[in-house]
Amino acid sequence: MELIGWILAFVIAITFHEAAHAWMADRLGDPTARLMGRLSLNPIVHYDPVGTSLLLILVVMRIMGLPVMPFGWAKPVMVDPYNLRNPRRDSALVSLAGPGANLLLAIIGAIILRVFPIIALAKILIPTILLCVVLAIFNLIPIHPLDGGKIFIGILPESEAKEAEIFLSRYGILILFLLIFPTFGGVSPISLFMSPVINFILNLLLPGNTFV
């Protein structure tokens, strides 16, 4: 039952994340994701055979007590910036929508759990809250191809944004790999940064619960 709860939580977290990207893009003038069927809460349309499966495996390993940081991706939502009213700003808003939806879902889940402290409900809501917080904070890291990369570019002055975009497009994947790779006593640098932030948020939403 615990494993089923985590799998359902995993499906909910990534589905709302990607659907939020599609919804925001559509609201800002780009119908590409909607026309591709991505403006949907059907998890199948957001499933990526490699990235989603990897994330699911790492989540299960984490549940088993192994010191791994869940990492993976769903099928990327396609956005045509030329359809957006303000391409750089709106691209940042589309990227922010995914982590924002996860944090909102985590808050709603925590409120429901406090109003209805039912054990069966908790077995789904607690994993959902945990995964939504982890997914949101991870994606806010300002590196391509994470959502935080586009958000970072969107808030920079235009002259600096161009240079940052070139740099992150070239080296973002490499930097992300180095951050994820365990180096400090078997712990990845990204985990050292994320753990305090994630646990702080979790302690606000679910006092006494930590994940990393």
Contacts in CASP RR format, 6 or more apart in sequence:
PFRMAT RR
TARGET T0000
AUTHOR 0000-0000-0000
METHOD contacts of the structure
MODEL  1
MELIGWILAFVIAITFHEAAHAWMADRLGDPTARLMGRLSLNPIVHYDPV
GTSLLLILVVMRIMGLPVMPFGWAKPVMVDPYNLRNPRRDSALVSLAGPG
ANLLLAIIGAIILRVFPIIALAKILIPTILLCVVLAIFNLIPIHPLDGGK
IFIGILPESEAKEAEIFLSRYGILILFLLIFPTFGGVSPISLFMSPVINF
ILNLLLPGNTFV
1 123 0 8 1.000
2 63 0 8 1.000
2 123 0 8 1.000
3 60 0 8 1.000
3 63 0 8 1.000
5 123 0 8 1.000
5 124 0 8 1.000
5 127 0 8 1.000
6 59 0 8 1.000
6 60 0 8 1.000
6 63 0 8 1.000
6 127 0 8 1.000
6 131 0 8 1.000
7 56 0 8 1.000
8 124 0 8 1.000
8 127 0 8 1.000
8 128 0 8 1.000
9 124 0 8 1.000
9 127 0 8 1.000
9 128 0 8 1.000
9 130 0 8 1.000
9 131 0 8 1.000
10 55 0 8 1.000
10 56 0 8 1.000
10 59 0 8 1.000
10 127 0 8 1.000
10 131 0 8 1.000
11 43 0 8 1.000
12 105 0 8 1.000
12 128 0 8 1.000
12 132 0 8 1.000
13 102 0 8 1.000
13 105 0 8 1.000
13 128 0 8 1.000
13 131 0 8 1.000
13 132 0 8 1.000
13 135 0 8 1.000
14 43 0 8 1.000
14 46 0 8 1.000
14 52 0 8 1.000
14 55 0 8 1.000
14 74 0 8 1.000
14 135 0 8 1.000
15 41 0 8 1.000
15 42 0 8 1.000
15 43 0 8 1.000
15 46 0 8 1.000
15 74 0 8 1.000
16 41 0 8 1.000
16 98 0 8 1.000
16 101 0 8 1.000
16 102 0 8 1.000
16 105 0 8 1.000
16 132 0 8 1.000
17 74 0 8 1.000
17 98 0 8 1.000
17 99 0 8 1.000
17 101 0 8 1.000
17 102 0 8 1.000
17 135 0 8 1.000
17 139 0 8 1.000
18 38 0 8 1.000
18 46 0 8 1.000
18 74 0 8 1.000
18 75 0 8 1.000
18 77 0 8 1.000
18 98 0 8 1.000
19 38 0 8 1.000
19 39 0 8 1.000
19 40 0 8 1.000
19 41 0 8 1.000
19 46 0 8 1.000
19 101 0 8 1.000
20 97 0 8 1.000
20 98 0 8 1.000
20 100 0 8 1.000
20 101 0 8 1.000
21 33 0 8 1.000
21 38 0 8 1.000
21 77 0 8 1.000
21 79 0 8 1.000
21 94 0 8 1.000
21 95 0 8 1.000
21 97 0 8 1.000
21 98 0 8 1.000
22 33 0 8 1.000
22 34 0 8 1.000
22 37 0 8 1.000
22 38 0 8 1.000
22 39 0 8 1.000
22 40 0 8 1.000
22 77 0 8 1.000
23 39 0 8 1.000
23 97 0 8 1.000
24 93 0 8 1.000
24 94 0 8 1.000
24 96 0 8 1.000
24 97 0 8 1.000
24 98 0 8 1.000
25 32 0 8 1.000
25 33 0 8 1.000
25 34 0 8 1.000
25 77 0 8 1.000
25 79 0 8 1.000
25 84 0 8 1.000
25 94 0 8 1.000
26 33 0 8 1.000
26 34 0 8 1.000
26 39 0 8 1.000
28 84 0 8 1.000
28 85 0 8 1.000
28 90 0 8 1.000
28 93 0 8 1.000
28 94 0 8 1.000
29 83 0 8 1.000
29 84 0 8 1.000
29 85 0 8 1.000
29 90 0 8 1.000
30 79 0 8 1.000
30 80 0 8 1.000
30 81 0 8 1.000
30 83 0 8 1.000
30 84 0 8 1.000
30 90 0 8 1.000
30 94 0 8 1.000
31 83 0 8 1.000
32 78 0 8 1.000
32 79 0 8 1.000
32 80 0 8 1.000
32 83 0 8 1.000
33 39 0 8 1.000
33 77 0 8 1.000
33 78 0 8 1.000
33 79 0 8 1.000
36 78 0 8 1.000
37 45 0 8 1.000
38 45 0 8 1.000
38 46 0 8 1.000
38 75 0 8 1.000
38 77 0 8 1.000
38 78 0 8 1.000
40 46 0 8 1.000
45 75 0 8 1.000
46 52 0 8 1.000
46 74 0 8 1.000
46 75 0 8 1.000
47 74 0 8 1.000
47 75 0 8 1.000
48 73 0 8 1.000
48 74 0 8 1.000
48 75 0 8 1.000
48 76 0 8 1.000
51 72 0 8 1.000
51 73 0 8 1.000
51 74 0 8 1.000
52 72 0 8 1.000
52 73 0 8 1.000
52 74 0 8 1.000
52 75 0 8 1.000
54 71 0 8 1.000
54 72 0 8 1.000
55 70 0 8 1.000
55 71 0 8 1.000
55 72 0 8 1.000
55 73 0 8 1.000
58 68 0 8 1.000
58 69 0 8 1.000
58 70 0 8 1.000
58 71 0 8 1.000
58 72 0 8 1.000
59 70 0 8 1.000
59 131 0 8 1.000
61 68 0 8 1.000
62 68 0 8 1.000
62 69 0 8 1.000
62 70 0 8 1.000
62 211 0 8 1.000
67 186 0 8 1.000
67 187 0 8 1.000
69 180 0 8 1.000
69 188 0 8 1.000
69 190 0 8 1.000
69 191 0 8 1.000
69 194 0 8 1.000
69 212 0 8 1.000
70 131 0 8 1.000
70 134 0 8 1.000
70 138 0 8 1.000
71 138 0 8 1.000
71 180 0 8 1.000
76 145 0 8 1.000
77 94 0 8 1.000
79 91 0 8 1.000
79 94 0 8 1.000
81 87 0 8 1.000
81 88 0 8 1.000
81 90 0 8 1.000
81 91 0 8 1.000
84 90 0 8 1.000
84 91 0 8 1.000
84 94 0 8 1.000
88 153 0 8 1.000
88 154 0 8 1.000
88 158 0 8 1.000
88 161 0 8 1.000
89 154 0 8 1.000
91 150 0 8 1.000
91 153 0 8 1.000
91 154 0 8 1.000
92 150 0 8 1.000
92 151 0 8 1.000
92 153 0 8 1.000
92 154 0 8 1.000
92 155 0 8 1.000
94 150 0 8 1.000
95 147 0 8 1.000
95 148 0 8 1.000
95 149 0 8 1.000
95 150 0 8 1.000
95 151 0 8 1.000
96 147 0 8 1.000
96 151 0 8 1.000
98 136 0 8 1.000
98 139 0 8 1.000
98 147 0 8 1.000
99 135 0 8 1.000
99 136 0 8 1.000
99 137 0 8 1.000
99 139 0 8 1.000
99 140 0 8 1.000
99 147 0 8 1.000
99 148 0 8 1.000
100 136 0 8 1.000
102 132 0 8 1.000
102 133 0 8 1.000
102 135 0 8 1.000
102 136 0 8 1.000
102 139 0 8 1.000
103 132 0 8 1.000
103 133 0 8 1.000
103 136 0 8 1.000
103 201 0 8 1.000
105 128 0 8 1.000
105 132 0 8 1.000
106 128 0 8 1.000
106 129 0 8 1.000
106 132 0 8 1.000
106 133 0 8 1.000
106 136 0 8 1.000
106 201 0 8 1.000
106 205 0 8 1.000
107 205 0 8 1.000
109 125 0 8 1.000
109 128 0 8 1.000
109 129 0 8 1.000
110 125 0 8 1.000
110 129 0 8 1.000
110 205 0 8 1.000
110 206 0 8 1.000
112 121 0 8 1.000
112 125 0 8 1.000
113 121 0 8 1.000
113 122 0 8 1.000
113 125 0 8 1.000
113 126 0 8 1.000
113 129 0 8 1.000
113 206 0 8 1.000
126 206 0 8 1.000
126 209 0 8 1.000
129 202 0 8 1.000
129 205 0 8 1.000
129 206 0 8 1.000
130 202 0 8 1.000
130 206 0 8 1.000
130 209 0 8 1.000
130 211 0 8 1.000
133 198 0 8 1.000
133 201 0 8 1.000
133 202 0 8 1.000
133 205 0 8 1.000
133 211 0 8 1.000
134 194 0 8 1.000
134 198 0 8 1.000
134 211 0 8 1.000
134 212 0 8 1.000
137 194 0 8 1.000
137 197 0 8 1.000
137 198 0 8 1.000
137 201 0 8 1.000
138 146 0 8 1.000
138 190 0 8 1.000
138 194 0 8 1.000
139 146 0 8 1.000
139 147 0 8 1.000
139 148 0 8 1.000
140 146 0 8 1.000
140 147 0 8 1.000
140 148 0 8 1.000
140 151 0 8 1.000
141 148 0 8 1.000
141 149 0 8 1.000
141 176 0 8 1.000
141 179 0 8 1.000
141 190 0 8 1.000
141 194 0 8 1.000
142 148 0 8 1.000
142 149 0 8 1.000
142 151 0 8 1.000
142 152 0 8 1.000
143 149 0 8 1.000
143 168 0 8 1.000
143 172 0 8 1.000
143 175 0 8 1.000
143 176 0 8 1.000
143 179 0 8 1.000
144 150 0 8 1.000
144 168 0 8 1.000
144 169 0 8 1.000
144 172 0 8 1.000
144 173 0 8 1.000
145 172 0 8 1.000
145 173 0 8 1.000
145 176 0 8 1.000
146 176 0 8 1.000
149 168 0 8 1.000
152 164 0 8 1.000
152 168 0 8 1.000
153 161 0 8 1.000
153 164 0 8 1.000
153 165 0 8 1.000
153 168 0 8 1.000
154 161 0 8 1.000
156 164 0 8 1.000
178 189 0 8 1.000
179 188 0 8 1.000
179 189 0 8 1.000
179 190 0 8 1.000
180 188 0 8 1.000
180 190 0 8 1.000
181 188 0 8 1.000
182 188 0 8 1.000
183 189 0 8 1.000
184 192 0 8 1.000
191 212 0 8 1.000
194 212 0 8 1.000
195 212 0 8 1.000
198 211 0 8 1.000
198 212 0 8 1.000
199 210 0 8 1.000
199 211 0 8 1.000
199 212 0 8 1.000
202 208 0 8 1.000
202 209 0 8 1.000
202 210 0 8 1.000
202 211 0 8 1.000
203 209 0 8 1.000
203 210 0 8 1.000
END
